[in-house]
Amino acid sequence: MSNRLGMAVLWMALLAAAIAVVWSKHEARSLFIELQRLNAERDRLDIEWGQLKLEQSAFSMHGRVEQAARVNLQMVVPRPDEVRIVKP
């Protein structure tokens, strides 16, 4: 009788170990898929960051700023007699 009980316990342990291996493998695959998704998102964000840096560079060029000041804000360079130097 004790031999049968021992065999049953061994079979249960074997079944539990097999289920643990399957669960572990499934979890590893799920985490790998998530890692791949996050890597793809990181790459997409890196590309977007580069594009935004280029756009910022283009908008901050001196000629672009001067053109925007003239056209959008109707600003003009003051004549020399209109310039006042203020000392602290």
KAVEN-V925186 format. One record per residue. SS is DSSP state (helix for helix, strand for strand, loop for the rest). PHI is phi in degrees with one decimal (none if undefined). D_FIRST is the distance of its C-alpha to the first C-alpha in Angstrom with 1 decimal. Layout:
ss=SS phi=PHI d_first=D_FIRST
ss=SS phi=PHI d_first=D_FIRST
This chain:
ss=loop phi=none d_first=0.0
ss=helix phi=-67.5 d_first=3.8
ss=helix phi=-65.8 d_first=5.4
ss=helix phi=-66.6 d_first=5.3
ss=helix phi=-64.3 d_first=6.5
ss=helix phi=-62.2 d_first=8.7
ss=helix phi=-66.1 d_first=10.1
ss=helix phi=-64.3 d_first=10.8
ss=helix phi=-65.3 d_first=12.6
ss=helix phi=-63.7 d_first=14.4
ss=helix phi=-63.6 d_first=15.5
ss=helix phi=-64.9 d_first=16.8
ss=helix phi=-65.3 d_first=18.6
ss=helix phi=-64.0 d_first=20.1
ss=helix phi=-63.5 d_first=21.3
ss=helix phi=-63.0 d_first=22.8
ss=helix phi=-65.6 d_first=24.5
ss=helix phi=-64.5 d_first=25.9
ss=helix phi=-63.9 d_first=27.2
ss=helix phi=-63.5 d_first=28.8
ss=helix phi=-65.8 d_first=30.5
ss=helix phi=-63.3 d_first=31.9
ss=helix phi=-61.7 d_first=33.1
ss=helix phi=-61.9 d_first=34.6
ss=helix phi=-64.1 d_first=36.4
ss=helix phi=-62.0 d_first=37.7
ss=helix phi=-62.5 d_first=39.0
ss=helix phi=-62.8 d_first=40.7
ss=helix phi=-66.4 d_first=42.4
ss=helix phi=-62.5 d_first=43.6
ss=helix phi=-66.8 d_first=45.0
ss=helix phi=-66.4 d_first=46.7
ss=helix phi=-62.0 d_first=48.4
ss=helix phi=-63.0 d_first=49.6
ss=helix phi=-61.1 d_first=50.9
ss=helix phi=-62.6 d_first=52.8
ss=helix phi=-63.7 d_first=54.3
ss=helix phi=-67.5 d_first=55.4
ss=helix phi=-64.5 d_first=57.0
ss=helix phi=-65.5 d_first=58.9
ss=helix phi=-65.7 d_first=60.1
ss=helix phi=-60.6 d_first=61.2
ss=helix phi=-63.0 d_first=63.1
ss=helix phi=-63.3 d_first=64.8
ss=helix phi=-68.4 d_first=65.8
ss=helix phi=-62.8 d_first=67.2
ss=helix phi=-64.9 d_first=69.3
ss=helix phi=-62.8 d_first=70.5
ss=helix phi=-61.5 d_first=71.3
ss=helix phi=-62.0 d_first=73.4
ss=helix phi=-64.7 d_first=75.3
ss=helix phi=-67.0 d_first=75.9
ss=helix phi=-64.5 d_first=77.3
ss=helix phi=-63.6 d_first=79.6
ss=helix phi=-64.2 d_first=80.8
ss=helix phi=-61.9 d_first=81.4
ss=helix phi=-61.9 d_first=83.3
ss=helix phi=-66.7 d_first=85.5
ss=helix phi=-73.6 d_first=86.2
ss=loop phi=-94.8 d_first=87.2
ss=loop phi=-65.4 d_first=89.7
ss=helix phi=-55.0 d_first=93.2
ss=helix phi=-61.8 d_first=94.9
ss=helix phi=-66.7 d_first=92.3
ss=helix phi=-65.9 d_first=92.7
ss=helix phi=-64.2 d_first=96.4
ss=helix phi=-63.0 d_first=96.5
ss=helix phi=-63.2 d_first=94.3
ss=helix phi=-66.0 d_first=96.5
ss=helix phi=-70.9 d_first=99.6
ss=helix phi=-78.7 d_first=98.4
ss=loop phi=-79.8 d_first=96.0
ss=loop phi=-107.9 d_first=97.6
ss=loop phi=51.8 d_first=101.2
ss=loop phi=-88.0 d_first=101.5
ss=loop phi=-134.7 d_first=104.3
ss=loop phi=-75.0 d_first=105.2
ss=loop phi=-69.9 d_first=107.7
ss=loop phi=-70.9 d_first=111.2
ss=helix phi=-58.3 d_first=112.1
ss=helix phi=-74.7 d_first=114.4
ss=helix phi=-91.1 d_first=111.5
ss=loop phi=-85.2 d_first=109.2
ss=loop phi=-119.6 d_first=109.2
ss=loop phi=-98.4 d_first=107.7
ss=loop phi=-107.6 d_first=106.3
ss=loop phi=-104.6 d_first=105.9
ss=loop phi=-71.4 d_first=103.7
